[in-house]
Amino acid sequence: MRVPALLLVVFVDLLLSVHKYMFIIPYLVRKAEMNFDNLCSFMFLKCSSFNSFWETVSPKDKDFDFTKFQKKELKFAFKPADLIIANQTCYADWFWIRKQYCPVFTKAVIIEKDNKRKVGFKPLSIIEFYTHAFGIKFPQILKEDTGDVFYSVEDLMTSQKFLCNNAKRPVCIFPELTKTNGLGILNIEADIVSMIVEAAKNKEIKITAIRFDHKFKHFSSFNSYDEVGLSLLRGQICQFTNKYVI
C-alpha cells in the first residue's frame, strides 16, 4: 500500500510545483511554495518509514549542552538560513531539507577548458530534484560554460528572484558533490571552499551546516550499482522504521 501512496505524493508534488505560480504575487508564491514543499516532503518521509528522527546540535555549536545531549534532550532549534551546506546519504536528506527550508537545490558542474578547471553550481528543476535525491549523481562535466552555472552564492540567490520574495529563497549545496555512506568526508573542490568562504564574509547571508547520520539496519547504505536508487527506496519501504540523526 505504500507504493501507491508514494506515487500519489509525487504526482501531487509535481502538480503543486506548477500551480503555485497562480498566486502571482511574489510573497504569496513563496508562502504557497513553502507550505506545499513542507506537506509533500513530510508525507513522502512518512510513507517511506522515516518516522524516527533525532534532531540535535553539533558539539561545536555554541548552544551545545553535554548533559542534555547525553539525555537526548538537546533539540535542533530551527533557524532561517540563506545557505544550507550538508552531506547526503540517501533521499531522506533531500526531503528533510526541503521540508524545513524549501530551498533551491543545486548540482555541481565542472567546466574543463584550455587545461583549466572551474567548479560551479546549477539550480535543479523539480524533476531533477527527484532524480538527484534518489539516484547517485556525479558532477556534470562540460567543455563550455552554458551561462546557467554560478560561481558565487550571491549570484545563485539573485538568479532565483523570479516570482519569489526579493531573492530570499535559500540555496542548498552539497560540497562532497555526491552521495556517501556518511562515515567520512570526500575531497572538497577548492572552488567550492572559496564560494563558502566568500558567502561567510557577507553578513547578510546566514549559513547553516547540517550532517545526516542514517542508521542503516537491513541493507547497505551505499551501492554504486544502484544508480537510479530504486533498490534503496524498496529497502526503506520494507522497513517499519528508519532511524535518523540530524
N, C-alpha and C positions, 0 to 999 in steps of 0.2 A: 504493500500500500504506500510505502514511502516514495517509490519511483514516480508514480503518477502525481503525487503531491509536489515533488521537486520539479517536475516538468511544468506543472501549473504555476509554480512560483516563478520559474524562468520566463514563462510566457507573459505573466502579469508584469514582471520587471521590465521586459523589453517594451511592452505596451506603454507603461507609465513613463519610461525614459523619453518617449516621444511626446506624449500628451502633456508633460509638464510645461512645455513652451506655450500652451494655450493660455496660461495666466498672463502672458505678455510683459507685465511689469517686472523688471529685474528682481526686485525684492521678493515678490510673490513666487517667481520662478525658483529662486534659491530655497525658499521655505518649503515649497512643494517637493523639490528635489531632495532635500534633507529628510522629509517625512517618508517619501516613497522609498528611498535607499535604506533608511533605518528599518522600515517594515519588511521589505523584501529580504534584506540580509538576515534579520532576526528569524524570519520564517525558514529560510534556507538552512541556517545553522541548526535550528531545532529539528527539522525534518531529516537531517543527516547525523543526528545523535550527539551534536555538540551541546550538551546540557550541563556540563560541569566545568565552570570557569573559576579560576583563582586569579584575580587581577590585583597585583601587588606592586610595590615600589622597589626600584633598584637600590642596593646598599650604598651606592654613590650619590643617591638623591638626598637633597637637604632635608626632606621630610621623612627619611628612613628612621624607623624605631625598631631596634633589635628585639625587644621584648614582645612588641605587638607582632613582629614578623614571625617569631617562634610560635606564637599562639594562633597564627593565621588570622589575626585581627587587623593587619595593616592592609588597607584597601586602596586601590587605584583611584585617585581623585581626577576626574576628567577636567582637562584644561584646554581651551581653544588653542589651536595650533595652525600656523601657516605652512610649515614644512614638517612632514612626518617622515622619519627615517626608520626603517625596520628591516628585519630579516624575513625570509619566507620559507616555511617548511611544508605547507600544503595550502589548499584553497581557503581553509578557515581563517588564515591570516588576512587574506584579502577582504573577506566578508566582514570580519570583526572591525577592521579599519574603516571599511565603508559604512558600517552601522554607526560607528562612533563619530567619524569626522566628515563623511561624504566628500572625499577629496577628488582631485584629478589624479588618476593613476597614470604612471608613465612606464615606458620601456626604454632600455638603453640602446643607443645607436652609435656605432663606431665608424668614423669616416677615415678611410685609408687612401691617401692621395699624395703622390710625389714623395713616397717614403716617409710620410708624416702621418701620425695617428692622433685623432681627436675624438673624445667621447662626449656625447650629449644625451639628452632625453627627449622623447617624443610622447605626447599625450595619447592615451588609449581611448578608443570608442567603447561603447557598451558591449559590442560583440567581442572585441579584443580583450576586454576585461575578463570575460568568461574563459576564453581560450588560454590566456596567460595565468589566470587563477588556478585552473585545473591542470594544464599541461606544463611540461618542462620546457621553458623557453630560454634561449641564449641571446646575447646581444646581436642585433641586426648589423651586418657589415655592408657598408656602401662605399662606392668609389667617388661619388659626388654628393655634395650637400643638397638635399631636396628642398630646403627652405622651411621645413616644419620641424627641424631639430633645434633644440635650445641648449645653450651652454651656460646659462645662469638661472638661478631660481627666480629672480625678479622678472626676467623676460618670460619665463614659463608661466608665472602667475598672471602677468599682464595679458598674455595671449588668450587667457580663459575668461576675459571680461564680457564676452558676447552673451547677452541675456543673463548675466549674473550680477550680483550686488557689488559693483565697483571693484571687480577683480579680487574679491575677498574669498574666493574659493581656494581652499588649501591644496597643497601639492604633496603627493606621496612618492618617494623614490626608494628603491631597494639597492643599496650600494654594492651588494655582492653580485647583482645582475642576474642571478638565477636562484633556483631552489637549492636548499641544503638539508642535511639531517639535523641541523640546529646544534650540533655538538662543537663546531668550530667556526672560524671566520675565514672566508675566502679572501684572496688578494683583492684589494680595492684600487681601482684605477686612480692615478694621481689627479686627473682632471675632475673626477667626482669629489675627491677630497677638497680640491680648490673651490669647487662650487659650494660645498657646505661651509667652508671657512668664510667665503665672501658673504654668504647669506647670514652667517652668525655676526658679521660686523654691522649688519643693518639692524638697528634697534627696533624697527617696526615689524620685523619678521620673528615670530615666535616658533621655536624649534622644539619638537618632541621626538625623543628616541624610544623605540619600543622593541623589546625582544620577546619572541614567542618560543615557548618550550612545550612542545606537544608530546604527551605521554603515549607513544605508540605501543599498543598492547598485543595485538594479534597479527601484525603484518609489518613489513619493512617500511621505514619512514621515507626511504628514497630508493627509487627504482628507475634507472636510466632507460630501461626498456619500455616503460610505461609513459611514453612521451605525451600522449593525449590526456592521461590522468584518470581514465575510466576505471582501471583496476583499483586505484587508490580510493576513488569515490565509492566503489562497490564494497570495499573493505570497511569504510566508515559507516555505510548504511547498515551493514550486517551486525555491527556492534550496538549494544543497548546504550552505551555511554562512551564519550570520548573526553578524557581529562585534558585540561588546557591551562597552562600557566602563562600569564602575561605580565 
